[in-house]
Amino acid sequence: MSRYKFTQISRSSASHSVFRGSAINDKGTVVFEGFVNAASPPSGIFTGSGGKNITVVDGSPFTHIFYSPTINNNNIKSFIGTFYSPDFAQSYSGVFNKKNGQITTIADSNGKFSYFSSATINNKNTIVFNATLDTGESGIFVSKNGEITKIADTNDRFSNFNSGFDTVGGNGPPSAFTIPSINDAGTVAFHATLDTGATGIFIGRGKGTVKIADNTGKFNSFSAPAINNNGTVAFLAQLDNGRHGIYKKKRGQEIETFVDDSGPFSFFQSDPALNDQGQIAFLAYLYAGGGSGIYTGKNPVTNKVIAAGDPLAGSRVVDLVIAGHGLNNAGQVTFEALLENGQTAVFRADPVTHAHIEGISLLTFSMFALLGLCWYRRK
């Protein structure tokens, strides 16, 4: 019996039939990107909980582009948008949020910024984003109560904020750029390269930055990190010896291995999704059979969410994607699946509690006992 119950979140329409880039809040509401087809850019942002899709913003078929959606527990959505003139000769881009039906500009290309690669909102309505400035410099910035604060940029000790290596969990077109993570205290975790050439994972709140890990020791390269409200930072990394895995660092403690390729997993291909309980969801491939799956721990049987070949939505899974905001504090996981029938859709996996499983087992046992008693009395 599966430890998860699956709900299809995205619904195909006349304007959109492909979906990805999903993020989830603690209420189980999912926000995701919509594509006209597999070859088009993302032209819509939608939310859903299992019923009808609700449009956040839509520029289909190709009028505008929207990506990097996230959603917080206040039901506020953040995203990046690029708007084109009718002749596509001019464009305007920015970071936006939507609250109570009203879209607000957080930062745009009419000011000092020229390009935005990713954005994330926390439950205090603070948004962190990765951006390039008109000067050609780049950095990580946060917007809180209308005020923009620099976390780090290439004017100080950093040379770039590109990702160490791409993962399937990259969110939207600019997947080469790191996707910063922010917790409710406003602490930002990000991947960056220093002027010295060293690359690593850092945290900051606008008053300097602190190194979590870098490649001057046993590590060689890193993915985009995740940070939770307890200050734990999780990241995917490759070691100098070629091994790789997912690692986490709790506040005041040493870096520990969460899972690596010394066991049943041969390769990891997503930024880690981390919740406040320290649970991590990730996409990995197995040595045995080589198939991909989404897991939450070292055991591919007891920690499996879903894997290629599993039945889903009347078909079977061919491929999977999970992003860095794909896990909430209730243990729900949102992911995208390519199915054998050609459909690409967003799903939510809800954990089935032990009490529910035990209740079903007890009910099954009781039914058999009752049938046995009836048979005995008939005898």
N, C-alpha and C positions, 0 to 999 in steps of 0.2 A: 504494500500500500504506500502511495506517495505521501511524503511528509508535507506536501504543499497542495493547496487548491489553486487552480489557475483561472484567471479571469481575463478575457480579451478586453483591452482598453480602447485601442484605436479602431475606427470604423471607416472602411473605404467609402468614398463619395464620388460625385461626378468630377470634382476638382482635385482630389488627392487619393492616391491608392498605395503609397509607400510611406512608412513611418519609422522614425528612429530618434536618437538623442533624448531618451526619456529620463526624467528625474521625478522623485516621489517625496511627498511630505509625510508627516507622522499620522495624518488622517487617511492616508491611502490614496490621495488624489495625485494623479500623474499628469505631468506636462510633457509634451513631445513635439518634435518637428514633423511637418508634413511635406511630402514631395508629390508632384504631379505624376512622375514616373521615376524609375531607378536612375535615369540619366540626367534628370533635372536638378537644379539647386533647391534647397529647402525654401518653400514660398509660403509657409504657414506655420503658426504655433497653435496647438490645441491642448485642451485638458480633458480628462475623463476619469471616471471611477468604475466604469463597467457598463454604463448606459450610452446615451448619445454623446458624441464629441461636442465640446463647447469651444468655439473659436476665440482665441486670444487676439490674434492678428492674422490677416490673410492678404496676400498679394498675388494670388494665383491668376494666370498660370506662371508668368515670368516677370511681372511688373516690379516686384520687390523681393528681397531675400531676407529671411529671418532664421536665426540659429542661436545656439547656446542657451536654451531655456532652463530655468530653475523655478521652483515654487517653494514658499515657506509655509509655516503653520498658520499664518494669517491669511492664507490664500492669495498672497501677492506674488505675481509672476514677474520675473526679470528675463530679458532677452536682448540680443543684438539685432539691429535691423539696418539694412542698406536700401535706400529709396532712390529710384532712378527717374529721370525726366522722361517724358513720352518718347523722345528720340534716343534715349540712353546716352546722351552726350554728357550729361552731368549726373552726379550722384551725391548723396548725403547719407552719412551713417552715424550711428550712436548706440548708446546703451539706454534701455528703456525699462520701466516697470508698468504693470497694469494693476490698479486697485479699484475695486468697486466700479468697473467698467470704464475707468479713466486712465488713459496712457500718459505717463509723465516722462519727460526726457531727463536722464541722469547726467549724461555727458554726450557731446556730439562733435562732429567734425567742423562745426562752425567756429570753434574756439581753438585751443592749443593742440587738440588731438586730431590725428588724421586717419587712424585705423584702430579698430577694436577686434580682438580675437576671441575673447571669452569673458563671461560674466557670471557671478554667483551671488545669490541673496541669502542672508541668514534670517533667523527668526526675530531679530531686532530691526529688520528692514534696512540693514546696511548691505551695500553691494560692493563686491570687489571685482575689479576687471583688469585685464591685461591690454595695454594700449600702446600705440606708436604715436609720438608727438610730431608736430610739423617740422621740428628741427632734425628729425631722423632718429632721435633718442627714443628709447622704449622703457616701459616700467610697469609696475604693479601699483594700482591705486584703489582707494576705497572712497565711497560716497556715503555720508551719513548726515541726515538732516540738511541736505542741500550743499554740504561742504565737502570738497574733494581733498583727500590727504594722500600724500605719496607714502607708500610702504617701502619701495626700492625702485631705483631706476639706473640707467646706464651712465648717469652723470657722477655716480659715486663708485663703489668698488665692483659693481657688476658690469659685465660686457654684453650679455644678452639673456633673454628669458625664454629661449627655445627649449623644446622638450628634448631630453637625452635620446629617446627613441620613441617612435610612434607605437600606439596600441590601438586595438579595435575600439576601445572605449573612448578614443578621441571624439570630442563633441563638436560637430559642424565642420565646415571646410578648412579652417586654419588649424588643423590638428598638429602642425609642427610647433605651435606655440604652447607653452605650459598653461595648464588650467589651474589657477589658484583656488585654494579652499579657505573658507572662513568659518569660524565658530561664533557662537552667540556673544562671546566676550570681545569679539572684534579682532582676535588673533588670526593672522593670515599665514598659511603654509604654501610655499611655492618652490618650484625648481628653477635654478638659475646657474649661469656660468660667471665666475669671477674674472676680474682683469688679469689675474695670475694664470688663467687657463683652467683652474680647478672648477669642477662642477659639483653641485650638491643640492641638498634640501635645506631650506631656511624658513624661519618664522619671524614675524614682525608685527608691530601694531602702530607704526608711524614714528617711533622713536628709536630707530636702529633695528638691526636684524641679528638673529642668533642662528648659528649653524646647528642643524640636527645631524647631518651626515654629509660627507663629501668623498671625492675619489682620490684623496691623498692616502687613504688607508686600504681596506680590503675591497671597497666598492669601486666599480668602474663607471657605471652609468645608471640613470634613474628615470622613473616615470614621474608624472604629476602626482603630488601627495594629497592625502586627505587628513583633516584635523577634526576631532570631535570636541564636545563641550567639556570633556575632562582633560583636554590638552594633549591627548594621545595623537601622534602623527603616524600614519601608515603610508608606505610607498613600495613600489615595485622596483627592484634593482638587480643589476648584473654584477657579479663579483669579478675580481681580477683573474680568477682561475676559470672563468667562463660559466660557472654555475649561476643560477639566478633564482629569485624567489620574492616573496612579499615579507616585508619587515615592518616592525612598529617600535616606536619609542614612547614610553609613558613618561609623564613629567617627573623629572628627577631620577630617572632610571636609565640603565644602559639599553642599547638597541637589542631587540630580541627577534628571532626568526619566527614568523607566524606559520609559514609553509614554504617549502622550496622544492627543487627538482631532484632531491635525493630520495624521494619516496615515489609514489605512483604517478605524480605529475611530471610531464616532460617539458612543458612550455606554458608560460603565463602570458595572456594577451589582453589584459585590461588594466586600467588604473583601478586601484582598490577602492571599493565603496565601504565606508566605515560608519558605524553608529556609536551612540554613547555607551552602549554596553561592551564595546570593544569587538563586536562581531564584524567580520569582514566578508564581503561577497566579491567573487572574482571569477574571471573566465580562464579556463585552463584546458590543456590537452593531456591525455593520458598516454603513458608508454604502451599499455596494453590496449590494442585496438586503434589508438591514435585519435579517437573522437574527441570533440570539444564538449565542454559542459560548464555550467555555472555552479560553484560550490561555496561553502562557508567555512571549510576547515580541511584538515589533512586527510580525512577518510572519504574517498570518492563514492562510497555507498551511503554511509550514514549522514554525510554532509552535502549530499547532492541536492540541488534545487531542480535542475533540469539538464538534460544532455541531448546531443545529436542522436537521432533515432527514436527518441521518446514520442509517444502520441501526444498531439496537442491540437485543439480546435478542429477536430475531424480529419486531421492529416498527421504528418510526422515532421519532426524538427530536422532541418538540414544544417542550419548555421545559427549562431547566437551572438548577441552583442549586449554588453552591460557597461554603463558609464559610471563615473565616479560619484554620481548622486543617485545611484540605483538601489540604495538600502535605507530603510527608515528605522526608527527606534522600536517599532512593533515587530521588526524582523521581516517585514514585507519587502519583496524584491521586484523591481520593475526591469524589464529587459525587452529587447527586440528579437524576433525569431523569423528566419526565412524557412518556410514550410515546403514540403514536397509538391503541394498544389500550386506553388508559385507565389503565394501570398506573403507579404512582409508586413508584420503587425507588431504592435506593442502589447505586452501582457504584464499582469501583476501576479506574483506568486504569494499567496497568503499561507503562513505556516499553520499546519493543523496541530492543535495542542495535544499533549499527551493524554489529558483528560478526555478529549474527544475520541482519540484512538482507543483508549481503555474502555470508554463507554460503548463504542461500537463492538469491541471484543466481548464485553460483558453481555451486550444485547444478543450477539451471535450465540454465545454460550447458553444464555437463557432460552433462546428459541430451540436450540437442539435439545436442551434438557426437557423442555415442555413437550416436544415431539416424542421424546423417549418415554416420558410419563404416559402420554396418550396411548402409545403403542403397547406399553406394559399393561394398562388398564383394559385395553381391547383384548389382550391375551387372556 
